[in-house]
Structures are given as C-alpha cells and as structure tokens.
C-alpha cells in the first residue's frame, strides 16, 4: 500500500475508533471542527433530497463511506447500497451501525481501496462521493469512478473548496485534524476539470460562506434563526460568479459518462 494511503487508513482508524471518546481531551482535540458541520444544513438537505429522488431502484455505491451515515440513510429509505472505505475500523462501525438501525440486509460495507476497487466495469447506477475526493488522487479516483459507473450512470460529489483564504488558513492552523495529503489537496477547478475527461455534463451548486459564522451561536436558542438568515444571504451571494468559488462546499453532479 502506498504511504499516503497507509497514513490515511491509520488516521481514520484513529479518529473513528470509539475508544477515542474515552479520553475527553483527545476527543475534544480531534472533534474541534464538528461545530462547523452544524451549519451545513442547506447542502445536506440538497444532497439528501437529490439522493431520495435519484437512487430509488438503483444500484448505489457510497464511495469512501466513513461511518456509513449516507449508506444507512439510503437503506432506511429502502435503497440497497454498498459502502467502501480504506479504514477497517470505519467499516466495522458501519456494520454495527447498520445492525443497530435494522438495515444490515440493505447496506453492505467492504474494506477497499477507492482508487482501485474490486468491482467490475459498469457496475453502479449511482456513485456518491461526500467529502472524500480531497483525500484521494483525483486523477485516479475519477478514472476508477468512470470505470465502475454504468453508461447511464450519475455521480454526486460534495467537497470543500480550496479558494477561500480564511478557510485555508484554518486548515493550515489545524493540521492535526487531517492528513498531510488532505491539507494540500482540497478541491480546485483543476480537479473538476479532471472529471470532465470522463463525463460530458457537470452541474455545480455552491454552499456556505457566511453561514459558517452561525457556529459561534451553536449553543444559543437563536441558532436556527441566525443560521436561516445567513443561509439566505449565502443564497444570494453564491450566485455571483467570483464569490461562489469562495464558498466552503461545492456539490457537483457528473452525468453522461463518455463511454
């Protein structure tokens, strides 16, 4: 296994090990960025709505599934899903989570290298990549996704972007929250251009700029109101050609594979 992949496996085995929670200080350090994920409601709702609309009756791959939240969300809505991850602890967590939620028959989880999967060509109708591409070599990842998606297939990706200097500074100041590879490989326009080698159609949607400020009010009873106001501001600003690339996340949909 390549060194970067082994580092990725070890890092995610560490942060996803339930034993980490036993040490309150270590857990606090490694979960310091979770407050920002309280503010991503709008992109999360967009993704979930898209999944429910486009995955019914389809063969779905949760590509780098983490702890399996997406695959299990789909399974609970009657959609059979396969999840893969390089972290064996993550996959074990997924299996336990699926069993707890009563969907182990609809969600299958496998330890696998996402850049060189064991699946046959043209195997999946939908491939879901949520916050994973910046952990990978996108040249290899898009090539592999293209290989395993059907000629009529579609790929949903949700990724952080590399252009906002404030977000980039935060990443550099918190290196313990990510691998060295991840710090240097947040998604760029060049990465999206790589996907266009394999797919004719790319639809982009931008989320979260000022809404991240709501994290400071996460313990306030006014949190939802503040987040709603900031989401509305983002809806307007992130339509602007230059401003939108300063957003935290881009959700892009790849379709019409060049097969």
C-alpha positions, 0 to 999 in steps of 0.5 A, a space after each residue: 500500500 502506498 504511504 499516503 494511503 497507509 497514513 490515511 487508513 491509520 488516521 481514520 482508524 484513529 479518529 473513528 475508533 470509539 475508544 477515542 471518546 474515552 479520553 475527553 481531551 483527545 476527543 475534544 482535540 480531534 472533534 474541534 471542527 464538528 461545530 462547523 458541520 452544524 451549519 451545513 444544513 442547506 447542502 445536506 438537505 440538497 444532497 439528501 433530497 437529490 439522493 431520495 429522488 435519484 437512487 430509488 431502484 438503483 444500484 448505489 455505491 457510497 464511495 469512501 463511506 466513513 461511518 456509513 451515515 449516507 449508506 444507512 440513510 439510503 437503506 432506511 429509505 429502502 435503497 440497497 447500497 454498498 459502502 467502501 472505505 480504506 479504514 477497517 475500523 470505519 467499516 466495522 462501525 458501519 456494520 454495527 451501525 447498520 445492525 443497530 438501525 435494522 438495515 444490515 440486509 440493505 447496506 453492505 460495507 467492504 474494506 477497499 481501496 477507492 482508487 482501485 476497487 474490486 468491482 467490475 466495469 459498469 457496475 453502479 447506477 449511482 456513485 456518491 462521493 461526500 467529502 472524500 475526493 480531497 483525500 484521494 488522487 483525483 486523477 485516479 479516483 475519477 478514472 476508477 469512478 468512470 470505470 465502475 459507473 454504468 453508461 447511464 450512470 450519475 455521480 454526486 460529489 460534495 467537497 470543500 473548496 480550496 479558494 477561500 483564504 480564511 478557510 485555508 488558513 484554518 486548515 493550515 492552523 489545524 493540521 492535526 485534524 487531517 492528513 498531510 495529503 488532505 491539507 494540500 489537496 482540497 478541491 480546485 477547478 483543476 480537479 473538476 476539470 479532471 472529471 470532465 475527461 470522463 463525463 460530458 455534463 457537470 452541474 455545480 451548486 455552491 454552499 456556505 460562506 457566511 453561514 459558517 459564522 452561525 457556529 459561534 451561536 451553536 449553543 444559543 436558542 437563536 441558532 436556527 434563526 441566525 443560521 436561516 438568515 445567513 443561509 439566505 444571504 449565502 443564497 444570494 451571494 453564491 450566485 455571483 460568479 467570483 464569490 461562489 468559488 469562495 464558498 466552503 462546499 461545492 456539490 457537483 453532479 457528473 452525468 453522461 459518462 463518455 463511454 
